[in-house]
Amino acid sequence: MRPLLSLICVGLASGCGVLLDLDPPDDASAPGLDAALADAGVGDGGGMDAARPDAGPPVECSIDETCGDDSFCNGAERCDLGACVAGRPVSCDDGVRCTVDECDEASRACGHRPDATLCPTPDVVCLSATCDPALGCVVERDDTACDDGVHCTVDRCGPTGCEHVPRDALCAAGEYCAVSPDAGGSPGCVRIPDCSTDAECPALQCNGPGRCEGGVCTYSPITLDPTCTDPDPCLPVFCDEGTCRTGTRTVCPASDPNVCTVEECLRNETGNTVTCASVPRTGACSPSAPCSMGTCMSGTCVETSICSTPADACYVSTCTGGGGCADTPVACGANATCLAGAGGPVCACNPGYERCEPTDFGCACLAASDAGTAIDAGRRDAGATGTADAGGRDAGFDAGDLACTLGRMDCDMNGSCECRGLLSRCLAGRCECLLTCGLGQVCCRDMMLGIGYCGRASDCSMPP
């Protein structure tokens, strides 16, 4: 490799830092090894230096961000041991059985389209299922499907099917509604017959038993009559001077998908008054938190997350803006890869890098001694101190020491020059920031460059 001089100027405060790559060319006698491997001086005795071979060709990636393909629906890609791996597709399942859940790349969000065909078909002919995006499958009534063609019956769809309730008041004077008339006649309004005995008088709604007087059926009005009713519980139905009458229908508030109670109509004993009462309901409810599904239990909406825990510990499940679930890679920082350990995710350095240093973002791996950086693996020659080598320098002085003289410092005395004097200092074996930052900012560390800078307090990102 040819020597490379790199200048990096950081505009955070006055001054520029200089990084010097003192990696010399390969030895002619040993390709792949540095020229510093065998010093010509007395110090090494002609032996090889402690330096490693070069790290080889550059890896494909060092951080997750370099692997992104800007596609939302196929998930977030991550860097795994220097190679990009595919992301996990976004899950848009909202937990509602009758919605078609789709990931929309254009809006970068999940869509949930209701489809009633995904609901089970009720066995009752007058009931049909529709899909509510919040409540799921909802059963609706169709009273028109229950028309029996009889003028004097009230036809409605009930919970178990069609109901046909006779109503004498729908017939003319002197008639009553016969659902099953004698002598095989058709159902409908029938004339009250002449009589010779009480048994020949038919039962009329809101009237007591008939009495045959002079060949004519006579009746006495009553207040309560169980046959004076209606399938619609919101409709007042009551006896009034021998006639079964109806009042104005009561309308209760619609069901709130966020509440697990429903307002239902309740008639009083005489049937002339209808009130609304809150009763617990079953089924789905609308959750308050995104990426959750709600189920009504004892009048309360119980919410559960639809985002399952990824099997791979190096991913965390997060909620997307469209209500879907995306597996996001655990951020390990530059040149580091997440490994799933027994105790959870662990950040490990990629090949050619060493010493995972904690940062505000996770971890930053410093380059290994001879991974193409400014510092050679041979920290010190093996020769005697004070003996000059062929370069005229002391045999105990190598590239690592020279780099540390160029504004960098070896804070933890391990032979690597991890701290740059510009805006930073060595404190308790670590490279610390020296800056005094403004409101809403904190002093952040860049462990790769060994400098401090003022970043946002929330995530250490650079302010605009």
C-alpha positions in Angstrom: 0.0 0.0 0.0 1.2 3.5 -0.8 1.5 6.1 2.0 -1.6 8.2 2.4 -1.8 11.6 4.0 -5.4 12.5 5.0 -6.5 15.9 6.2 -9.8 16.1 8.1 -10.9 19.6 9.1 -13.8 19.8 11.5 -15.6 23.2 11.6 -16.8 22.9 15.2 -14.3 25.4 16.5 -11.0 26.9 15.3 -8.3 24.5 14.2 -8.0 21.4 12.0 -6.9 18.0 12.9 -4.5 16.0 10.9 -4.5 12.2 10.5 -1.3 10.7 9.0 -1.4 7.2 7.6 2.2 6.0 8.0 1.4 2.6 6.6 4.5 1.9 4.4 4.5 -0.2 1.2 4.8 -3.9 1.2 8.2 -5.5 1.8 9.6 -6.8 -1.4 10.6 -10.0 0.2 7.3 -10.7 2.0 4.3 -9.4 0.0 1.4 -8.4 2.2 3.7 -7.4 5.1 4.7 -3.8 5.9 8.1 -2.5 5.2 8.4 -1.9 8.9 8.2 -5.6 9.5 11.9 -6.1 9.2 14.0 -3.1 10.3 17.4 -2.7 8.8 18.8 -1.5 12.2 20.4 -3.3 15.0 17.4 -3.1 17.2 15.4 -6.0 15.7 18.3 -8.1 14.7 16.8 -8.5 11.3 13.7 -10.1 12.8 10.0 -9.4 11.8 8.0 -6.6 13.5 5.0 -7.5 15.6 2.7 -5.9 13.0 -0.1 -8.0 11.5 -0.7 -8.4 7.7 -2.9 -5.8 6.1 -6.7 -6.2 6.6 -7.2 -7.0 2.9 -9.9 -5.5 0.6 -12.4 -3.1 2.2 -15.6 -4.5 3.6 -19.0 -3.7 2.0 -20.3 -1.7 4.9 -19.4 -0.5 8.3 -22.8 1.0 9.5 -26.4 0.0 8.8 -27.2 3.3 7.1 -24.9 2.4 4.1 -27.1 -0.6 3.3 -30.5 1.1 3.0 -32.3 0.8 -0.4 -34.8 3.6 0.5 -37.6 1.1 0.3 -40.2 1.1 3.1 -42.1 -2.1 2.7 -39.2 -4.5 2.6 -37.9 -3.3 6.0 -34.6 -1.8 7.2 -31.4 -3.4 6.0 -28.5 -3.8 8.3 -24.8 -4.3 8.2 -23.8 -7.8 9.4 -20.0 -8.4 9.8 -19.2 -6.0 7.0 -21.9 -7.3 4.6 -25.3 -5.9 3.9 -28.3 -8.2 4.7 -31.9 -7.8 3.6 -34.4 -6.2 5.9 -37.5 -7.8 7.3 -40.7 -6.8 5.4 -43.1 -4.5 7.3 -46.1 -6.4 8.9 -49.3 -4.5 8.3 -51.6 -6.9 10.2 -54.0 -4.7 12.3 -55.7 -7.6 14.1 -59.0 -7.0 12.4 -60.1 -10.1 10.5 -62.1 -8.4 7.8 -59.6 -5.8 6.6 -57.2 -6.3 3.7 -53.8 -5.1 5.1 -51.4 -3.8 2.5 -48.1 -1.9 2.6 -48.1 1.2 0.4 -44.6 2.2 -0.8 -45.8 5.6 -2.1 -47.2 6.8 1.2 -44.7 4.7 3.2 -47.5 3.5 5.4 -49.9 0.6 5.9 -53.4 0.6 4.5 -56.4 -1.4 5.9 -59.2 -1.8 3.3 -62.5 -3.3 4.7 -63.8 -6.3 2.9 -67.2 -7.8 4.0 -66.5 -11.0 2.1 -64.0 -11.9 4.8 -66.8 -12.0 7.4 -68.7 -15.2 8.1 -72.2 -15.3 6.5 -75.0 -15.4 9.2 -77.3 -18.3 9.0 -80.4 -16.0 9.3 -81.7 -14.8 6.0 -82.5 -11.3 7.2 -79.0 -10.7 8.8 -76.0 -9.6 6.8 -72.4 -9.0 7.9 -70.5 -5.8 7.1 -66.9 -4.8 7.9 -66.2 -1.9 10.2 -62.5 -1.0 10.1 -62.5 -0.4 13.9 -65.0 -3.0 15.1 -64.4 -5.7 12.6 -67.4 -7.8 11.4 -70.7 -6.2 12.3 -74.1 -7.9 11.8 -76.9 -5.7 10.3 -80.7 -6.3 10.1 -82.8 -6.1 7.0 -86.5 -5.9 7.9 -87.6 -5.8 4.3 -86.4 -9.4 3.9 -89.1 -10.4 6.4 -92.3 -9.3 4.6 -94.8 -12.1 4.8 -97.4 -10.4 2.6 -100.0 -10.2 5.5 -101.2 -6.6 5.9 -102.0 -6.8 9.6 -98.7 -8.3 10.8 -95.6 -6.3 11.8 -92.6 -7.9 10.1 -89.1 -7.3 11.6 -85.8 -9.1 11.6 -84.9 -10.4 15.1 -81.8 -12.0 16.5 -82.9 -15.5 15.5 -84.7 -14.6 12.2 -87.9 -13.0 10.9 -90.7 -12.2 13.4 -94.3 -11.6 12.4 -96.4 -10.0 15.1 -100.2 -9.6 14.5 -101.7 -6.2 15.2 -105.5 -6.0 15.4 -105.3 -2.2 15.2 -104.2 -2.6 11.5 -107.6 -4.0 10.6 -110.9 -2.3 10.1 -113.6 -2.0 12.8 -115.2 -5.3 13.6 -112.2 -7.3 12.3 -109.2 -8.8 13.9 -105.8 -10.1 12.6 -105.9 -13.9 12.3 -102.5 -15.4 11.6 -104.0 -19.0 11.5 -107.7 -18.5 10.7 -110.1 -21.4 11.0 -111.6 -23.3 8.1 -108.3 -23.0 6.2 -108.7 -19.4 5.3 -105.8 -17.1 4.4 -104.0 -15.1 7.2 -105.0 -11.5 7.5 -107.9 -9.4 8.7 -111.0 -11.5 9.5 -114.5 -10.4 10.6 -115.4 -11.1 14.2 -117.9 -13.9 13.9 -121.4 -14.3 15.3 -121.5 -16.6 18.3 -123.7 -18.9 20.3 -121.2 -19.6 23.0 -118.2 -17.8 24.6 -115.7 -20.3 23.1 -116.7 -19.0 19.6 -115.4 -15.5 20.4 -111.7 -15.0 19.2 -109.1 -13.4 21.4 -108.5 -9.7 20.7 -105.4 -7.8 21.7 -105.8 -5.5 24.8 -109.2 -7.1 25.6 -110.2 -9.7 28.1 -111.8 -13.0 27.1 -114.8 -12.6 24.8 -118.4 -13.2 25.9 -121.2 -14.2 23.7 -124.2 -12.0 24.4 -127.2 -12.2 22.0 -125.1 -13.8 19.3 -122.5 -11.1 19.4 -119.0 -11.3 20.9 -118.4 -8.6 23.5 -115.1 -7.6 25.2 -113.8 -5.6 28.2 -110.5 -3.6 27.7 -107.4 -4.5 29.8 -104.2 -2.6 30.5 -101.6 -5.3 30.1 -101.5 -7.8 27.2 -98.4 -9.8 26.3 -99.5 -10.1 22.7 -99.4 -6.3 22.3 -95.7 -6.1 21.5 -93.2 -5.4 18.7 -89.8 -6.9 17.7 -88.3 -3.4 17.9 -87.4 -2.8 21.5 -87.1 1.0 20.9 -90.7 1.3 19.9 -93.3 2.0 22.7 -96.2 -0.5 22.4 -99.1 -0.3 24.9 -102.8 -1.0 25.3 -105.1 1.9 25.0 -108.9 1.4 25.6 -108.9 -2.0 24.0 -106.5 -1.2 21.1 -102.8 -2.1 20.8 -101.1 1.2 19.9 -97.5 2.3 19.2 -95.7 5.5 20.2 -92.7 7.5 18.9 -89.6 5.4 18.4 -86.7 6.2 20.8 -83.3 6.6 19.3 -80.4 5.7 21.5 -76.8 7.0 20.9 -74.7 4.9 18.5 -72.1 2.5 19.7 -68.7 4.1 20.3 -65.9 1.8 19.0 -63.7 3.1 21.9 -66.2 2.1 24.5 -67.2 -1.5 25.3 -70.7 -0.7 26.3 -73.7 -0.2 24.0 -76.9 1.9 24.5 -79.9 -0.5 24.3 -83.6 0.3 24.5 -85.6 -1.0 27.4 -89.4 -0.9 27.6 -91.1 -0.6 31.0 -93.7 -3.1 32.2 -96.7 -1.5 30.5 -94.6 -0.9 27.3 -95.5 2.8 27.0 -92.0 4.1 28.0 -88.6 3.3 26.4 -85.3 4.3 28.1 -81.7 3.8 27.0 -79.4 1.8 29.2 -75.6 1.1 28.9 -74.9 -2.6 28.8 -71.5 -4.4 28.2 -70.9 -5.7 24.8 -68.6 -8.2 23.2 -66.4 -8.1 20.1 -63.7 -5.7 19.0 -63.1 -2.2 20.2 -60.9 0.6 18.8 -57.6 0.7 20.7 -56.1 4.0 21.8 -52.5 3.0 21.0 -51.2 2.4 17.5 -50.2 -1.2 16.5 -52.7 -2.6 19.0 -55.9 -4.5 18.8 -58.7 -4.2 21.3 -61.2 -6.8 22.6 -64.2 -6.0 24.9 -64.1 -7.8 28.2 -66.5 -7.0 31.0 -67.2 -3.6 29.5 -63.6 -2.6 29.2 -61.4 -2.4 26.0 -58.4 -4.7 26.6 -55.6 -3.7 24.3 -52.8 -6.1 23.1 -49.9 -5.3 20.8 -50.0 -6.8 17.3 -46.2 -6.4 17.1 -44.7 -9.7 18.1 -41.1 -9.9 19.5 -38.7 -10.8 16.7 -37.0 -14.2 17.1 -33.7 -12.5 16.2 -32.5 -10.5 19.3 -30.7 -8.1 17.0 -34.0 -6.7 15.9 -36.6 -4.7 17.8 -40.2 -4.5 16.7 -41.4 -0.9 16.2 -44.7 0.6 15.1 -44.8 2.4 11.8 -46.7 5.5 11.0 -49.4 3.6 9.2 -50.1 1.2 12.0 -47.9 -1.6 10.9 -45.0 -3.4 12.6 -41.4 -3.2 11.3 -38.4 -5.1 12.6 -35.7 -2.5 13.1 -32.0 -3.5 13.5 -30.4 -2.8 16.8 -28.0 0.1 16.2 -24.4 -0.8 17.0 -22.6 2.1 15.4 -19.7 2.2 13.0 -17.8 -0.9 12.1 -19.8 -3.0 14.6 -22.3 -5.8 14.2 -25.0 -7.0 16.5 -24.8 -10.6 17.7 -27.6 -12.3 19.6 -26.2 -13.4 22.9 -27.7 -15.4 25.7 -28.4 -12.2 27.6 -29.7 -10.2 24.6 -28.0 -8.3 21.8 -24.3 -7.7 21.9 -22.3 -5.3 19.7 -19.1 -6.9 18.3 -16.5 -5.3 16.1 -16.3 -6.2 12.5 -13.1 -8.0 11.2 -10.2 -5.6 11.1 -11.6 -3.5 14.0 -11.2 -3.8 17.7 -12.3 -2.3 21.0 -16.0 -1.4 20.9 -16.2 2.0 22.6 -19.6 3.2 24.0 -21.0 6.3 22.3 -24.2 8.3 22.5 -25.5 6.1 19.6 -24.4 2.7 20.7 -20.9 1.7 19.9 -18.0 2.7 17.7 -15.2 0.2 16.9 -11.7 1.6 16.5 -9.6 0.4 13.7 -7.3 -2.5 14.5 -3.5 -1.9 14.6 -3.0 -2.5 10.9 -6.5 -2.1 9.4 -5.5 0.6 7.0 -5.5 3.4 9.5 -2.9 5.9 10.6 -1.6 3.6 13.3 0.6 0.6 12.5 0.2 -2.6 14.6 3.8 -2.4 15.7 3.6 0.0 18.6 7.2 -0.4 19.5 10.1 -2.1 17.8 11.6 -5.0 19.6 15.0 -3.5 19.5 16.9 -1.9 22.4 15.8 1.5 23.5 18.0 4.3 22.2 19.4 2.3 19.3 18.8 4.0 15.9 17.3 2.0 13.0 17.9 2.7 9.3 15.5 5.6 9.3 17.6 7.5 11.8 14.9 7.1 14.5 15.1 5.3 17.7 14.2 1.6 17.2 11.6 1.9 20.0 9.7 4.7 18.2 7.1 3.6 15.6 4.2 5.0 13.7 1.8 4.8 16.6 4.0 7.2 18.6 4.4 9.6 15.7 0.6 9.7 15.3 0.2 10.5 19.0 2.6 13.5 18.5 0.2 14.9 15.8 -2.4 16.1 18.3 -3.7 12.7 19.4 -3.4 11.1 22.8 -3.3 7.6 24.2 -5.8 8.0 27.0 -6.0 4.5 28.3 -2.3 3.7 27.8 -3.0 0.7 25.6 -0.9 1.8 22.7 -3.7 3.2 20.5 -4.1 7.0 20.0 -7.8 7.3 20.4 -8.1 11.0 21.5 -7.5 14.1 19.4 -6.5 17.2 21.3 -8.9 19.4 19.4 -11.9 20.1 21.6 -11.2 17.0 23.7 -9.1 15.7 26.5 -8.1 12.6 28.3 -10.0 12.1 31.6 -10.0 8.9 33.7 -8.7 6.9 30.7 -11.3 8.1 28.3 -11.5 10.8 25.7 -13.9 13.5 26.9 -15.4 16.5 25.3 -14.3 20.1 26.1 -17.0 22.1 24.5 -19.6 24.3 26.3 -22.7 24.0 24.2 -25.8 26.2 23.9 -29.4 25.6 25.0 -30.8 22.3 23.8 -27.4 20.9 22.9 -24.9 18.7 24.6 -21.3 17.9 24.1 -21.1 14.7 22.0 -18.1 12.5 21.2 -17.0 11.2 17.8 -15.0 8.2 18.8 -13.8 7.5 15.2 -12.3 11.0 14.8 -11.6 11.5 18.4 -13.2 14.9 18.6 -16.0 16.6 20.5 -18.9 18.5 18.9 -22.1 20.2 20.0 -25.2 18.1 19.0 -28.9 18.0 19.8 -29.6 16.9 23.3 -32.1 14.3 22.1 -29.9 12.2 19.8 -26.6 14.0 19.3 -27.4 14.8 15.7 -25.8 17.8 14.1 -27.9 21.0 14.4 -28.8 22.8 11.2 
